[in-house]
Amino acid sequence: MAELSESEGPVDWKERCVALESQLMKFRVQASKIRELLAEKMQQLERQVIDAERQAEKAFQQVQVMEEKLKAANIQTSESETKLYRKCQDLESLIQEKDDVIQNLELQLEEQKKIRIQEAKIIEEKAAKIKEWITVKLNELELENQNLRLINQNQTEEIRMIQSKLQEAQGKKSPAVSTPKLSEGQRLSSLTFGCFLARARSPPQAVKSEEMSKMVSKESQFIEGKDAEEMEIPEKSVDNQVQENDQGPRTVQQTPCSAEQNQKTRTSFAVDGDSTAMLSYTTSGLYTSLIYKNLTTPVYTTLKGKATQISSSPFQDDSSGSEEEDSSRSSSRTSESDTRSRSGPGSPRAMKRGVSLSSVASESDYAIPPDAYSPDTECSQPEQKLPKTCSSSSDNGKNEPLEKSGYLLKMSGKVKTWKRRWFVLKGGELLYYKSPSDVIRKPQGHIELSASCRLLRGDTKQTVQLITEKHTYYLTADSPNILEEWIKVLQNVLRVQAANPLSLKPEGKPTVRGLLTKVKHGYSKRVWCTLVGKTLYYFRSQEDKFPLGQIKLWEAKVEEVDRSCDSDEDYEASDRSLLSTHYTVVIHPKEQGPTYLLIGSKHEKDTWLYHLTVAAGSNNVNVGSEFEQLVCKLLNIEGEPSSQIWRHPTLCHSKEGILSPLTTLPSEALRTEAIKLFKTCQLFINAAVDSPAIDYHISLAQSALQICLTHPELQNEICCQLIKQTRRRQPQNQPGPLQGWQLLALCVGLFLPHHPFLWLLRLHLKRNADSRTEFGKYAIYCQRCVERTQQNGDREARPSRMEILSTLLRNPYHHSLPFSVPVHFMNGIYQVVGFDASTTVEEFLNTLNQDTGMRKPALSGFALFTDDPSGRDLEHCLQGNIKICDIISKWEQASKEQQPGKCEGTRTVRLTYKNRLYFSTQAHGETDREKLLLMYQTNEQVVNGLFPLNKDLALEMAALLAQVEIGDFERPFSTPAGHVTNQCKANQTLKQVIEKFYPKRYRDGCTEEQLRQLHQRLSTRWMALRSHSAADCVRIYLTVARKWPFFGAKLFFAKPLTPPSLGNTFIWLAVHENGLSILEHTSMRLVVSYAYKSLMTFGGYQDDFMVVISNTHSKDKPTEKLLFAMAKPKILEITLLTASYINNSHQQKATVHHLSAPALLSAKAQGPPARAMGSQPLLPNSRPTKAPTLL
């Protein structure tokens, strides 16, 4: 069955299970029909027997009647007696025949009963086998899910190790005081929460921000108060996290004058760039990495109309992808002799000790570099060996190739452009030429491959980074398949260069490890063993990075034995002193010989035995802790409700603390932490929830769950502890305390335990689910959380204060979306939107759009933003699968760290929904709400001086906004009694309208007389709009605003550095639907505009913003690199916004047939020219307008 299912593709096992259950029900229905037929047959036989008995009675009565008649007639003749006697015999024989028939029918009935009972047994056996098969398949699926979680954990560990390597490398360069390495117990104790304190503390994550430097440029002071900074959080997987090399010094050649000017420019942007006080980023939370600290700007390139990320950090110098320089050629000539004379780890001599094993070549999205693992034994992970040959061994036994040639696009060094080159990989070197015919000549450059090289992907399947010790090369293939071939061959070469170690499969970090004695075929060896996933690796020593071998544990037989070696003399001779004290565990894989592990202590033996048994996929009830053994017993009997196992004290609520963890943990420090965790749960459960002092419960819950997120090994432990504490032994397994259920609800909203504890959790919730009691309602809510967490994955941050308060103070069962948060709009109103513990941003926006009657973000261009936790005028764009609860929690943590003790618990995250990408082709489908919000967003630009208009037009537009927001203007009454009061009210209204809708630069510095005249002119224009509806005013406002070619564009304040033709004054960079434009700072006239198709590379370059332009009209200078000095948050924002515009335009072109012809013509008509110096006239618009006299 498994083979058939695998060949047919992925199978939905839930549907399969439902189908098998339906078949079982059919069998049962057939059995019931058979029973009904037997019952009918028996009834027929009984009726026949009754009929026969009636006939016999009738015959007997007739005989009696005849005898009475004879007696009455006094017939004494012999003939009559003879006749009567014969007739009586006939009747008796008839009765005997009837009795025989009845006996035969009874025998047939008994036979039929036996046959039906036998058939029922067969059906029951088949049903049991089907059920067992389903259970096995479900277990396999659970194990696969567990493996996927381990893979994610492994990738997270790799990122952490890479970050630690970078920190160590930077620490070596800068003199610093070395600190001793913390042991595991000290590391845990630093995160340990105080179980008996009034308030538990969350682990520190904040890093103090640097002091902000003052602004020295008036222009930057002007823009700082007017422009809200925004950042986008791009959605990308952990695989796309790029490793960063040590950043070298800047090497851009500048004249003394330009260098001085650039320095001044960077100083003017110091506030925006250096004042981003943010938290450290330790997990894979993309939101945290951008909100809190280490703000880095990625670099994108344009390939086939799409923006592709090629680096997650800014370019530091011109060495990335160096062009054909003389130094490369000279190193190419010397590399051959170096390669021949080299006898390092990559030489064949270093491979003689290799053991032939199957290749585990990575099939993931990017190649795992040979040095991706730290040499630190606490973090290092075992790796498989390669065979003794120079090429790695594949599964089919063929040698993997180490040579290849073909065309690739390579990014040049000084000007970031793509050039097509013919690459030849041979002899551990990557040479490149202009064409295949040039291979007989000297190469234009070469890339020397060594063990320190790394391969990293971009965010598409056609780009890869080749990082060497000196340079970073960006390569692009013509198709994903060609790139895969290159990556595979380069991987093989890098493995050979690194002494043929294979990188570990991404199955997660080691479950348990230690120094053991391995015995096989009578030979013993002391090795360092590490269990990763379902594979046991063993090393020569703890410091050794490459394993001697491995043992596949899946479906292997694991058990404890009394004696493991062939002869005791081996141990006596080796002076191990293990003969009388050691414990032995045997591993017997399928179709292989057994391997024995000698373990020194009982605790180590129990730990190894349990984890090896779980890795082998066995449900042995004799391994693990007492709690785990009881769970296995319940699993074997399928959780029989009447079983006495449920009444075992280990599975029920306990008032006392536990002496040992409920689950098997790999270290003594974690065991101690598990006991403290149970005490914290007891404090949370036993202390009454009091509204004034509820912060105590909030701190306990956050501390307990934070340490479980920090150490995933404790997640199974806390789930088992809460299951235990929510079960009562008497009477009849009554549910435990309500606060235990509340803590369990918070827990399952963050993460889920592994099998078989997940099975126990589901069964526990099912048994207690009851909508009539508070306990049962929380159990039902926990069931919902389990399903949602399985659907959307685990969380990254602990519960926020809001989430804990909502769970404690009201039962979340009554609401499908138990939490809610207001979303603010640009017109000053807000919409409350509900969500649950696993709601993502995408799901949240779907609910918001349904409630407000707006289109999807892909059509409207709107996006969700949050404010900055530090309180600065900075916004962050939220996209992708980030969970709303994680956003709120991380914002809350950042706010506490950046503003400790300041209004703690009162500040909450502010969500804003506004337009981010504007496309004129989508304007015909705008809803009334979208038009209204777009009008208010444009008004914000007008007020802040980011929209070019004169005073008269500004007054007209302010009047339109006043008519929309307030309505018709009320004239002051002319009666003497009320004239003064109404005049003051009207003046106050006009003053509010001027402050809210009129540009600041026009009203600042006005005298009282000028303000009075301004109010009078505004009232005149406002009264001219009397009886106009709000929809008409919105349409008129947008019609006027859309006359500007850059309506909907995002403006960025910058100072050009290169080329000199752009001058040395401040300018605006406008990012819009048609490209990137440069505008004058004061007049906002167009200086130059670049279409997106001419953008080759854009993103961060050191501390500046870089754009590489393709100039097809000039043969002398086909490419041009532009540099602009900007604030760091602005560089990130403009980079991500440009990439979003390019990718959205690419998607719209793919679906252009869905657009109407007028929309396409309008889109073409509104595109700015490729290059136009000076002012840019307003483009005509074909829409009919109803507007004031000015239009």
SULMORA-V11640 format. One record per residue. N is the residue number from 1. OMEGA is omega as a letter, one per 40 degrees, with the letter a starting at -180 (none if undefined). Layout:
# SULMORA-V11640
n={N & N}
omega={OMEGA & OMEGA}
This chain:
# SULMORA-V11640
n={1 & 2 & 3 & 4 & 5 & 6 & 7 & 8 & 9 & 10 & 11 & 12 & 13 & 14 & 15 & 16 & 17 & 18 & 19 & 20 & 21 & 22 & 23 & 24 & 25 & 26 & 27 & 28 & 29 & 30 & 31 & 32 & 33 & 34 & 35 & 36 & 37 & 38 & 39 & 40 & 41 & 42 & 43 & 44 & 45 & 46 & 47 & 48 & 49 & 50 & 51 & 52 & 53 & 54 & 55 & 56 & 57 & 58 & 59 & 60 & 61 & 62 & 63 & 64 & 65 & 66 & 67 & 68 & 69 & 70 & 71 & 72 & 73 & 74 & 75 & 76 & 77 & 78 & 79 & 80 & 81 & 82 & 83 & 84 & 85 & 86 & 87 & 88 & 89 & 90 & 91 & 92 & 93 & 94 & 95 & 96 & 97 & 98 & 99 & 100 & 101 & 102 & 103 & 104 & 105 & 106 & 107 & 108 & 109 & 110 & 111 & 112 & 113 & 114 & 115 & 116 & 117 & 118 & 119 & 120 & 121 & 122 & 123 & 124 & 125 & 126 & 127 & 128 & 129 & 130 & 131 & 132 & 133 & 134 & 135 & 136 & 137 & 138 & 139 & 140 & 141 & 142 & 143 & 144 & 145 & 146 & 147 & 148 & 149 & 150 & 151 & 152 & 153 & 154 & 155 & 156 & 157 & 158 & 159 & 160 & 161 & 162 & 163 & 164 & 165 & 166 & 167 & 168 & 169 & 170 & 171 & 172 & 173 & 174 & 175 & 176 & 177 & 178 & 179 & 180 & 181 & 182 & 183 & 184 & 185 & 186 & 187 & 188 & 189 & 190 & 191 & 192 & 193 & 194 & 195 & 196 & 197 & 198 & 199 & 200 & 201 & 202 & 203 & 204 & 205 & 206 & 207 & 208 & 209 & 210 & 211 & 212 & 213 & 214 & 215 & 216 & 217 & 218 & 219 & 220 & 221 & 222 & 223 & 224 & 225 & 226 & 227 & 228 & 229 & 230 & 231 & 232 & 233 & 234 & 235 & 236 & 237 & 238 & 239 & 240 & 241 & 242 & 243 & 244 & 245 & 246 & 247 & 248 & 249 & 250 & 251 & 252 & 253 & 254 & 255 & 256 & 257 & 258 & 259 & 260 & 261 & 262 & 263 & 264 & 265 & 266 & 267 & 268 & 269 & 270 & 271 & 272 & 273 & 274 & 275 & 276 & 277 & 278 & 279 & 280 & 281 & 282 & 283 & 284 & 285 & 286 & 287 & 288 & 289 & 290 & 291 & 292 & 293 & 294 & 295 & 296 & 297 & 298 & 299 & 300 & 301 & 302 & 303 & 304 & 305 & 306 & 307 & 308 & 309 & 310 & 311 & 312 & 313 & 314 & 315 & 316 & 317 & 318 & 319 & 320 & 321 & 322 & 323 & 324 & 325 & 326 & 327 & 328 & 329 & 330 & 331 & 332 & 333 & 334 & 335 & 336 & 337 & 338 & 339 & 340 & 341 & 342 & 343 & 344 & 345 & 346 & 347 & 348 & 349 & 350 & 351 & 352 & 353 & 354 & 355 & 356 & 357 & 358 & 359 & 360 & 361 & 362 & 363 & 364 & 365 & 366 & 367 & 368 & 369 & 370 & 371 & 372 & 373 & 374 & 375 & 376 & 377 & 378 & 379 & 380 & 381 & 382 & 383 & 384 & 385 & 386 & 387 & 388 & 389 & 390 & 391 & 392 & 393 & 394 & 395 & 396 & 397 & 398 & 399 & 400 & 401 & 402 & 403 & 404 & 405 & 406 & 407 & 408 & 409 & 410 & 411 & 412 & 413 & 414 & 415 & 416 & 417 & 418 & 419 & 420 & 421 & 422 & 423 & 424 & 425 & 426 & 427 & 428 & 429 & 430 & 431 & 432 & 433 & 434 & 435 & 436 & 437 & 438 & 439 & 440 & 441 & 442 & 443 & 444 & 445 & 446 & 447 & 448 & 449 & 450 & 451 & 452 & 453 & 454 & 455 & 456 & 457 & 458 & 459 & 460 & 461 & 462 & 463 & 464 & 465 & 466 & 467 & 468 & 469 & 470 & 471 & 472 & 473 & 474 & 475 & 476 & 477 & 478 & 479 & 480 & 481 & 482 & 483 & 484 & 485 & 486 & 487 & 488 & 489 & 490 & 491 & 492 & 493 & 494 & 495 & 496 & 497 & 498 & 499 & 500 & 501 & 502 & 503 & 504 & 505 & 506 & 507 & 508 & 509 & 510 & 511 & 512 & 513 & 514 & 515 & 516 & 517 & 518 & 519 & 520 & 521 & 522 & 523 & 524 & 525 & 526 & 527 & 528 & 529 & 530 & 531 & 532 & 533 & 534 & 535 & 536 & 537 & 538 & 539 & 540 & 541 & 542 & 543 & 544 & 545 & 546 & 547 & 548 & 549 & 550 & 551 & 552 & 553 & 554 & 555 & 556 & 557 & 558 & 559 & 560 & 561 & 562 & 563 & 564 & 565 & 566 & 567 & 568 & 569 & 570 & 571 & 572 & 573 & 574 & 575 & 576 & 577 & 578 & 579 & 580 & 581 & 582 & 583 & 584 & 585 & 586 & 587 & 588 & 589 & 590 & 591 & 592 & 593 & 594 & 595 & 596 & 597 & 598 & 599 & 600 & 601 & 602 & 603 & 604 & 605 & 606 & 607 & 608 & 609 & 610 & 611 & 612 & 613 & 614 & 615 & 616 & 617 & 618 & 619 & 620 & 621 & 622 & 623 & 624 & 625 & 626 & 627 & 628 & 629 & 630 & 631 & 632 & 633 & 634 & 635 & 636 & 637 & 638 & 639 & 640 & 641 & 642 & 643 & 644 & 645 & 646 & 647 & 648 & 649 & 650 & 651 & 652 & 653 & 654 & 655 & 656 & 657 & 658 & 659 & 660 & 661 & 662 & 663 & 664 & 665 & 666 & 667 & 668 & 669 & 670 & 671 & 672 & 673 & 674 & 675 & 676 & 677 & 678 & 679 & 680 & 681 & 682 & 683 & 684 & 685 & 686 & 687 & 688 & 689 & 690 & 691 & 692 & 693 & 694 & 695 & 696 & 697 & 698 & 699 & 700 & 701 & 702 & 703 & 704 & 705 & 706 & 707 & 708 & 709 & 710 & 711 & 712 & 713 & 714 & 715 & 716 & 717 & 718 & 719 & 720 & 721 & 722 & 723 & 724 & 725 & 726 & 727 & 728 & 729 & 730 & 731 & 732 & 733 & 734 & 735 & 736 & 737 & 738 & 739 & 740 & 741 & 742 & 743 & 744 & 745 & 746 & 747 & 748 & 749 & 750 & 751 & 752 & 753 & 754 & 755 & 756 & 757 & 758 & 759 & 760 & 761 & 762 & 763 & 764 & 765 & 766 & 767 & 768 & 769 & 770 & 771 & 772 & 773 & 774 & 775 & 776 & 777 & 778 & 779 & 780 & 781 & 782 & 783 & 784 & 785 & 786 & 787 & 788 & 789 & 790 & 791 & 792 & 793 & 794 & 795 & 796 & 797 & 798 & 799 & 800 & 801 & 802 & 803 & 804 & 805 & 806 & 807 & 808 & 809 & 810 & 811 & 812 & 813 & 814 & 815 & 816 & 817 & 818 & 819 & 820 & 821 & 822 & 823 & 824 & 825 & 826 & 827 & 828 & 829 & 830 & 831 & 832 & 833 & 834 & 835 & 836 & 837 & 838 & 839 & 840 & 841 & 842 & 843 & 844 & 845 & 846 & 847 & 848 & 849 & 850 & 851 & 852 & 853 & 854 & 855 & 856 & 857 & 858 & 859 & 860 & 861 & 862 & 863 & 864 & 865 & 866 & 867 & 868 & 869 & 870 & 871 & 872 & 873 & 874 & 875 & 876 & 877 & 878 & 879 & 880 & 881 & 882 & 883 & 884 & 885 & 886 & 887 & 888 & 889 & 890 & 891 & 892 & 893 & 894 & 895 & 896 & 897 & 898 & 899 & 900 & 901 & 902 & 903 & 904 & 905 & 906 & 907 & 908 & 909 & 910 & 911 & 912 & 913 & 914 & 915 & 916 & 917 & 918 & 919 & 920 & 921 & 922 & 923 & 924 & 925 & 926 & 927 & 928 & 929 & 930 & 931 & 932 & 933 & 934 & 935 & 936 & 937 & 938 & 939 & 940 & 941 & 942 & 943 & 944 & 945 & 946 & 947 & 948 & 949 & 950 & 951 & 952 & 953 & 954 & 955 & 956 & 957 & 958 & 959 & 960 & 961 & 962 & 963 & 964 & 965 & 966 & 967 & 968 & 969 & 970 & 971 & 972 & 973 & 974 & 975 & 976 & 977 & 978 & 979 & 980 & 981 & 982 & 983 & 984 & 985 & 986 & 987 & 988 & 989 & 990 & 991 & 992 & 993 & 994 & 995 & 996 & 997 & 998 & 999 & 1000 & 1001 & 1002 & 1003 & 1004 & 1005 & 1006 & 1007 & 1008 & 1009 & 1010 & 1011 & 1012 & 1013 & 1014 & 1015 & 1016 & 1017 & 1018 & 1019 & 1020 & 1021 & 1022 & 1023 & 1024 & 1025 & 1026 & 1027 & 1028 & 1029 & 1030 & 1031 & 1032 & 1033 & 1034 & 1035 & 1036 & 1037 & 1038 & 1039 & 1040 & 1041 & 1042 & 1043 & 1044 & 1045 & 1046 & 1047 & 1048 & 1049 & 1050 & 1051 & 1052 & 1053 & 1054 & 1055 & 1056 & 1057 & 1058 & 1059 & 1060 & 1061 & 1062 & 1063 & 1064 & 1065 & 1066 & 1067 & 1068 & 1069 & 1070 & 1071 & 1072 & 1073 & 1074 & 1075 & 1076 & 1077 & 1078 & 1079 & 1080 & 1081 & 1082 & 1083 & 1084 & 1085 & 1086 & 1087 & 1088 & 1089 & 1090 & 1091 & 1092 & 1093 & 1094 & 1095 & 1096 & 1097 & 1098 & 1099 & 1100 & 1101 & 1102 & 1103 & 1104 & 1105 & 1106 & 1107 & 1108 & 1109 & 1110 & 1111 & 1112 & 1113 & 1114 & 1115 & 1116 & 1117 & 1118 & 1119 & 1120 & 1121 & 1122 & 1123 & 1124 & 1125 & 1126 & 1127 & 1128 & 1129 & 1130 & 1131 & 1132 & 1133 & 1134 & 1135 & 1136 & 1137 & 1138 & 1139 & 1140 & 1141 & 1142 & 1143 & 1144 & 1145 & 1146 & 1147 & 1148 & 1149 & 1150 & 1151 & 1152 & 1153 & 1154 & 1155 & 1156 & 1157 & 1158 & 1159 & 1160 & 1161 & 1162 & 1163 & 1164 & 1165 & 1166 & 1167 & 1168 & 1169 & 1170 & 1171 & 1172 & 1173 & 1174 & 1175 & 1176 & 1177 & 1178 & 1179 & 1180 & 1181 & 1182 & 1183 & 1184 & 1185 & 1186 & 1187 & 1188 & 1189 & 1190 & 1191}
omega={a & a & i & a & i & a & a & i & a & a & i & a & i & i & i & i & i & i & i & i & i & i & i & i & i & i & i & i & i & i & i & i & i & i & i & i & i & i & i & i & i & i & i & i & i & i & i & i & i & i & i & i & i & i & i & i & i & i & i & i & i & i & i & i & i & i & i & i & i & i & a & a & i & i & a & a & a & a & i & i & i & i & i & a & i & i & i & i & i & i & i & i & i & i & i & i & i & i & i & i & i & i & i & i & i & i & i & i & i & i & i & i & i & a & a & i & i & i & i & i & i & i & i & i & i & i & i & i & i & a & i & i & i & i & i & i & i & i & i & i & i & i & i & i & i & i & i & i & i & i & i & i & i & i & i & i & i & i & i & a & i & i & i & i & i & i & i & a & i & i & i & a & i & a & a & i & a & i & i & a & a & i & a & i & i & i & i & a & i & i & a & i & i & a & a & i & i & i & i & a & i & a & a & i & a & i & a & a & i & i & a & i & a & i & i & a & a & a & i & i & a & a & a & a & a & a & i & a & a & i & i & i & a & i & i & a & i & a & a & i & a & i & a & i & i & a & i & i & i & a & i & a & a & i & a & a & a & i & i & i & i & i & i & a & a & i & i & i & a & a & a & a & a & a & i & i & a & a & i & a & a & a & a & i & a & a & a & a & a & a & a & a & i & i & i & a & i & i & a & i & a & i & i & i & a & i & a & i & i & i & i & i & a & i & a & i & a & a & a & a & a & i & a & a & a & a & i & a & a & i & i & a & a & a & a & i & i & a & a & a & a & i & a & a & a & a & i & i & a & a & a & a & a & i & a & i & i & a & i & a & a & i & a & a & i & a & i & a & a & a & a & a & a & i & i & a & i & a & a & a & a & a & i & i & i & i & a & i & a & a & a & a & i & a & a & i & i & i & i & a & i & a & i & i & i & a & i & i & a & i & a & a & a & i & a & i & a & i & a & a & i & a & i & i & a & i & i & i & i & a & i & a & i & a & i & a & a & a & i & i & i & i & i & i & i & i & a & a & i & a & a & i & i & i & i & i & i & a & i & a & a & a & i & i & i & a & i & a & a & a & i & a & i & a & i & i & a & a & i & a & i & i & i & i & i & a & a & a & i & i & a & a & a & i & i & i & a & i & i & i & i & i & a & i & a & a & i & a & a & i & i & a & a & a & a & i & a & a & i & a & i & a & a & i & i & a & i & a & i & i & i & a & i & a & i & i & i & a & i & i & a & a & a & a & a & a & i & a & a & i & i & a & a & a & i & i & a & i & i & i & a & a & a & a & i & a & i & a & i & a & i & a & a & i & a & a & i & a & a & a & a & i & a & i & a & i & a & i & i & i & i & i & a & i & a & i & i & a & a & a & a & i & i & i & i & a & i & a & a & a & i & i & i & i & i & i & a & i & a & a & a & i & i & i & a & i & a & i & i & i & i & i & i & i & a & i & i & i & a & a & a & a & i & i & a & a & i & a & a & a & a & a & a & i & i & i & i & i & i & a & i & a & i & a & a & a & i & i & i & i & i & a & i & i & i & i & i & i & i & i & i & i & a & a & a & a & a & i & a & a & i & a & a & i & i & i & i & a & i & a & a & a & a & a & i & a & i & i & i & i & a & i & a & a & i & a & a & i & i & i & a & i & i & a & i & i & i & i & a & e & i & i & i & a & a & a & a & a & i & i & i & i & i & i & i & a & a & i & a & a & i & i & i & i & e & a & i & i & i & i & i & a & i & i & a & a & a & a & a & a & a & a & i & i & a & i & i & i & i & i & i & i & i & a & i & a & a & i & i & a & a & i & a & i & a & a & i & i & i & i & i & a & a & i & a & a & a & a & i & a & a & i & a & a & i & i & a & a & i & a & i & i & a & i & a & i & i & i & i & i & i & a & i & i & i & a & a & a & i & i & i & i & i & a & i & i & a & a & i & a & a & i & i & i & i & i & a & i & a & a & a & a & a & a & i & i & a & a & a & a & i & a & a & a & a & a & a & i & i & a & i & a & a & a & i & i & a & a & a & i & a & i & i & i & i & a & a & i & a & i & a & i & a & i & a & i & i & a & i & i & a & i & a & a & i & i & a & i & a & a & a & a & a & i & a & i & a & i & i & i & a & a & i & i & i & i & i & i & i & i & i & a & a & i & a & a & a & i & a & a & a & i & i & i & i & a & i & i & i & i & i & i & i & a & a & a & a & i & a & i & i & i & a & i & a & a & a & a & a & a & a & i & i & i & i & i & i & i & i & i & i & i & i & a & a & a & a & a & a & a & i & a & i & i & i & i & i & a & i & i & i & i & i & i & a & i & i & a & i & i & i & i & i & a & a & i & i & i & i & i & i & a & i & i & i & a & a & i & i & a & a & i & i & a & a & i & a & a & i & a & a & i & a & i & a & i & i & e & a & a & i & i & a & i & a & a & i & i & a & i & a & a & a & i & a & a & i & a & i & a & a & a & a & i & a & i & i & a & a & i & a & a & i & i & i & a & i & a & a & i & a & i & a & i & a & i & i & a & i & a & a & a & a & i & a & a & a & i & a & i & i & i & a & i & a & i & a & i & i & i & i & a & a & i & a & i & i & i & i & i & a & a & i & i & i & i & i & i & i & a & a & a & i & a & i & a & i & i & i & i & i & i & i & a & a & i & i & i & a & a & i & a & i & a & a & a & i & a & i & i & a & a & i & a & i & a & i & a & a & a & none}
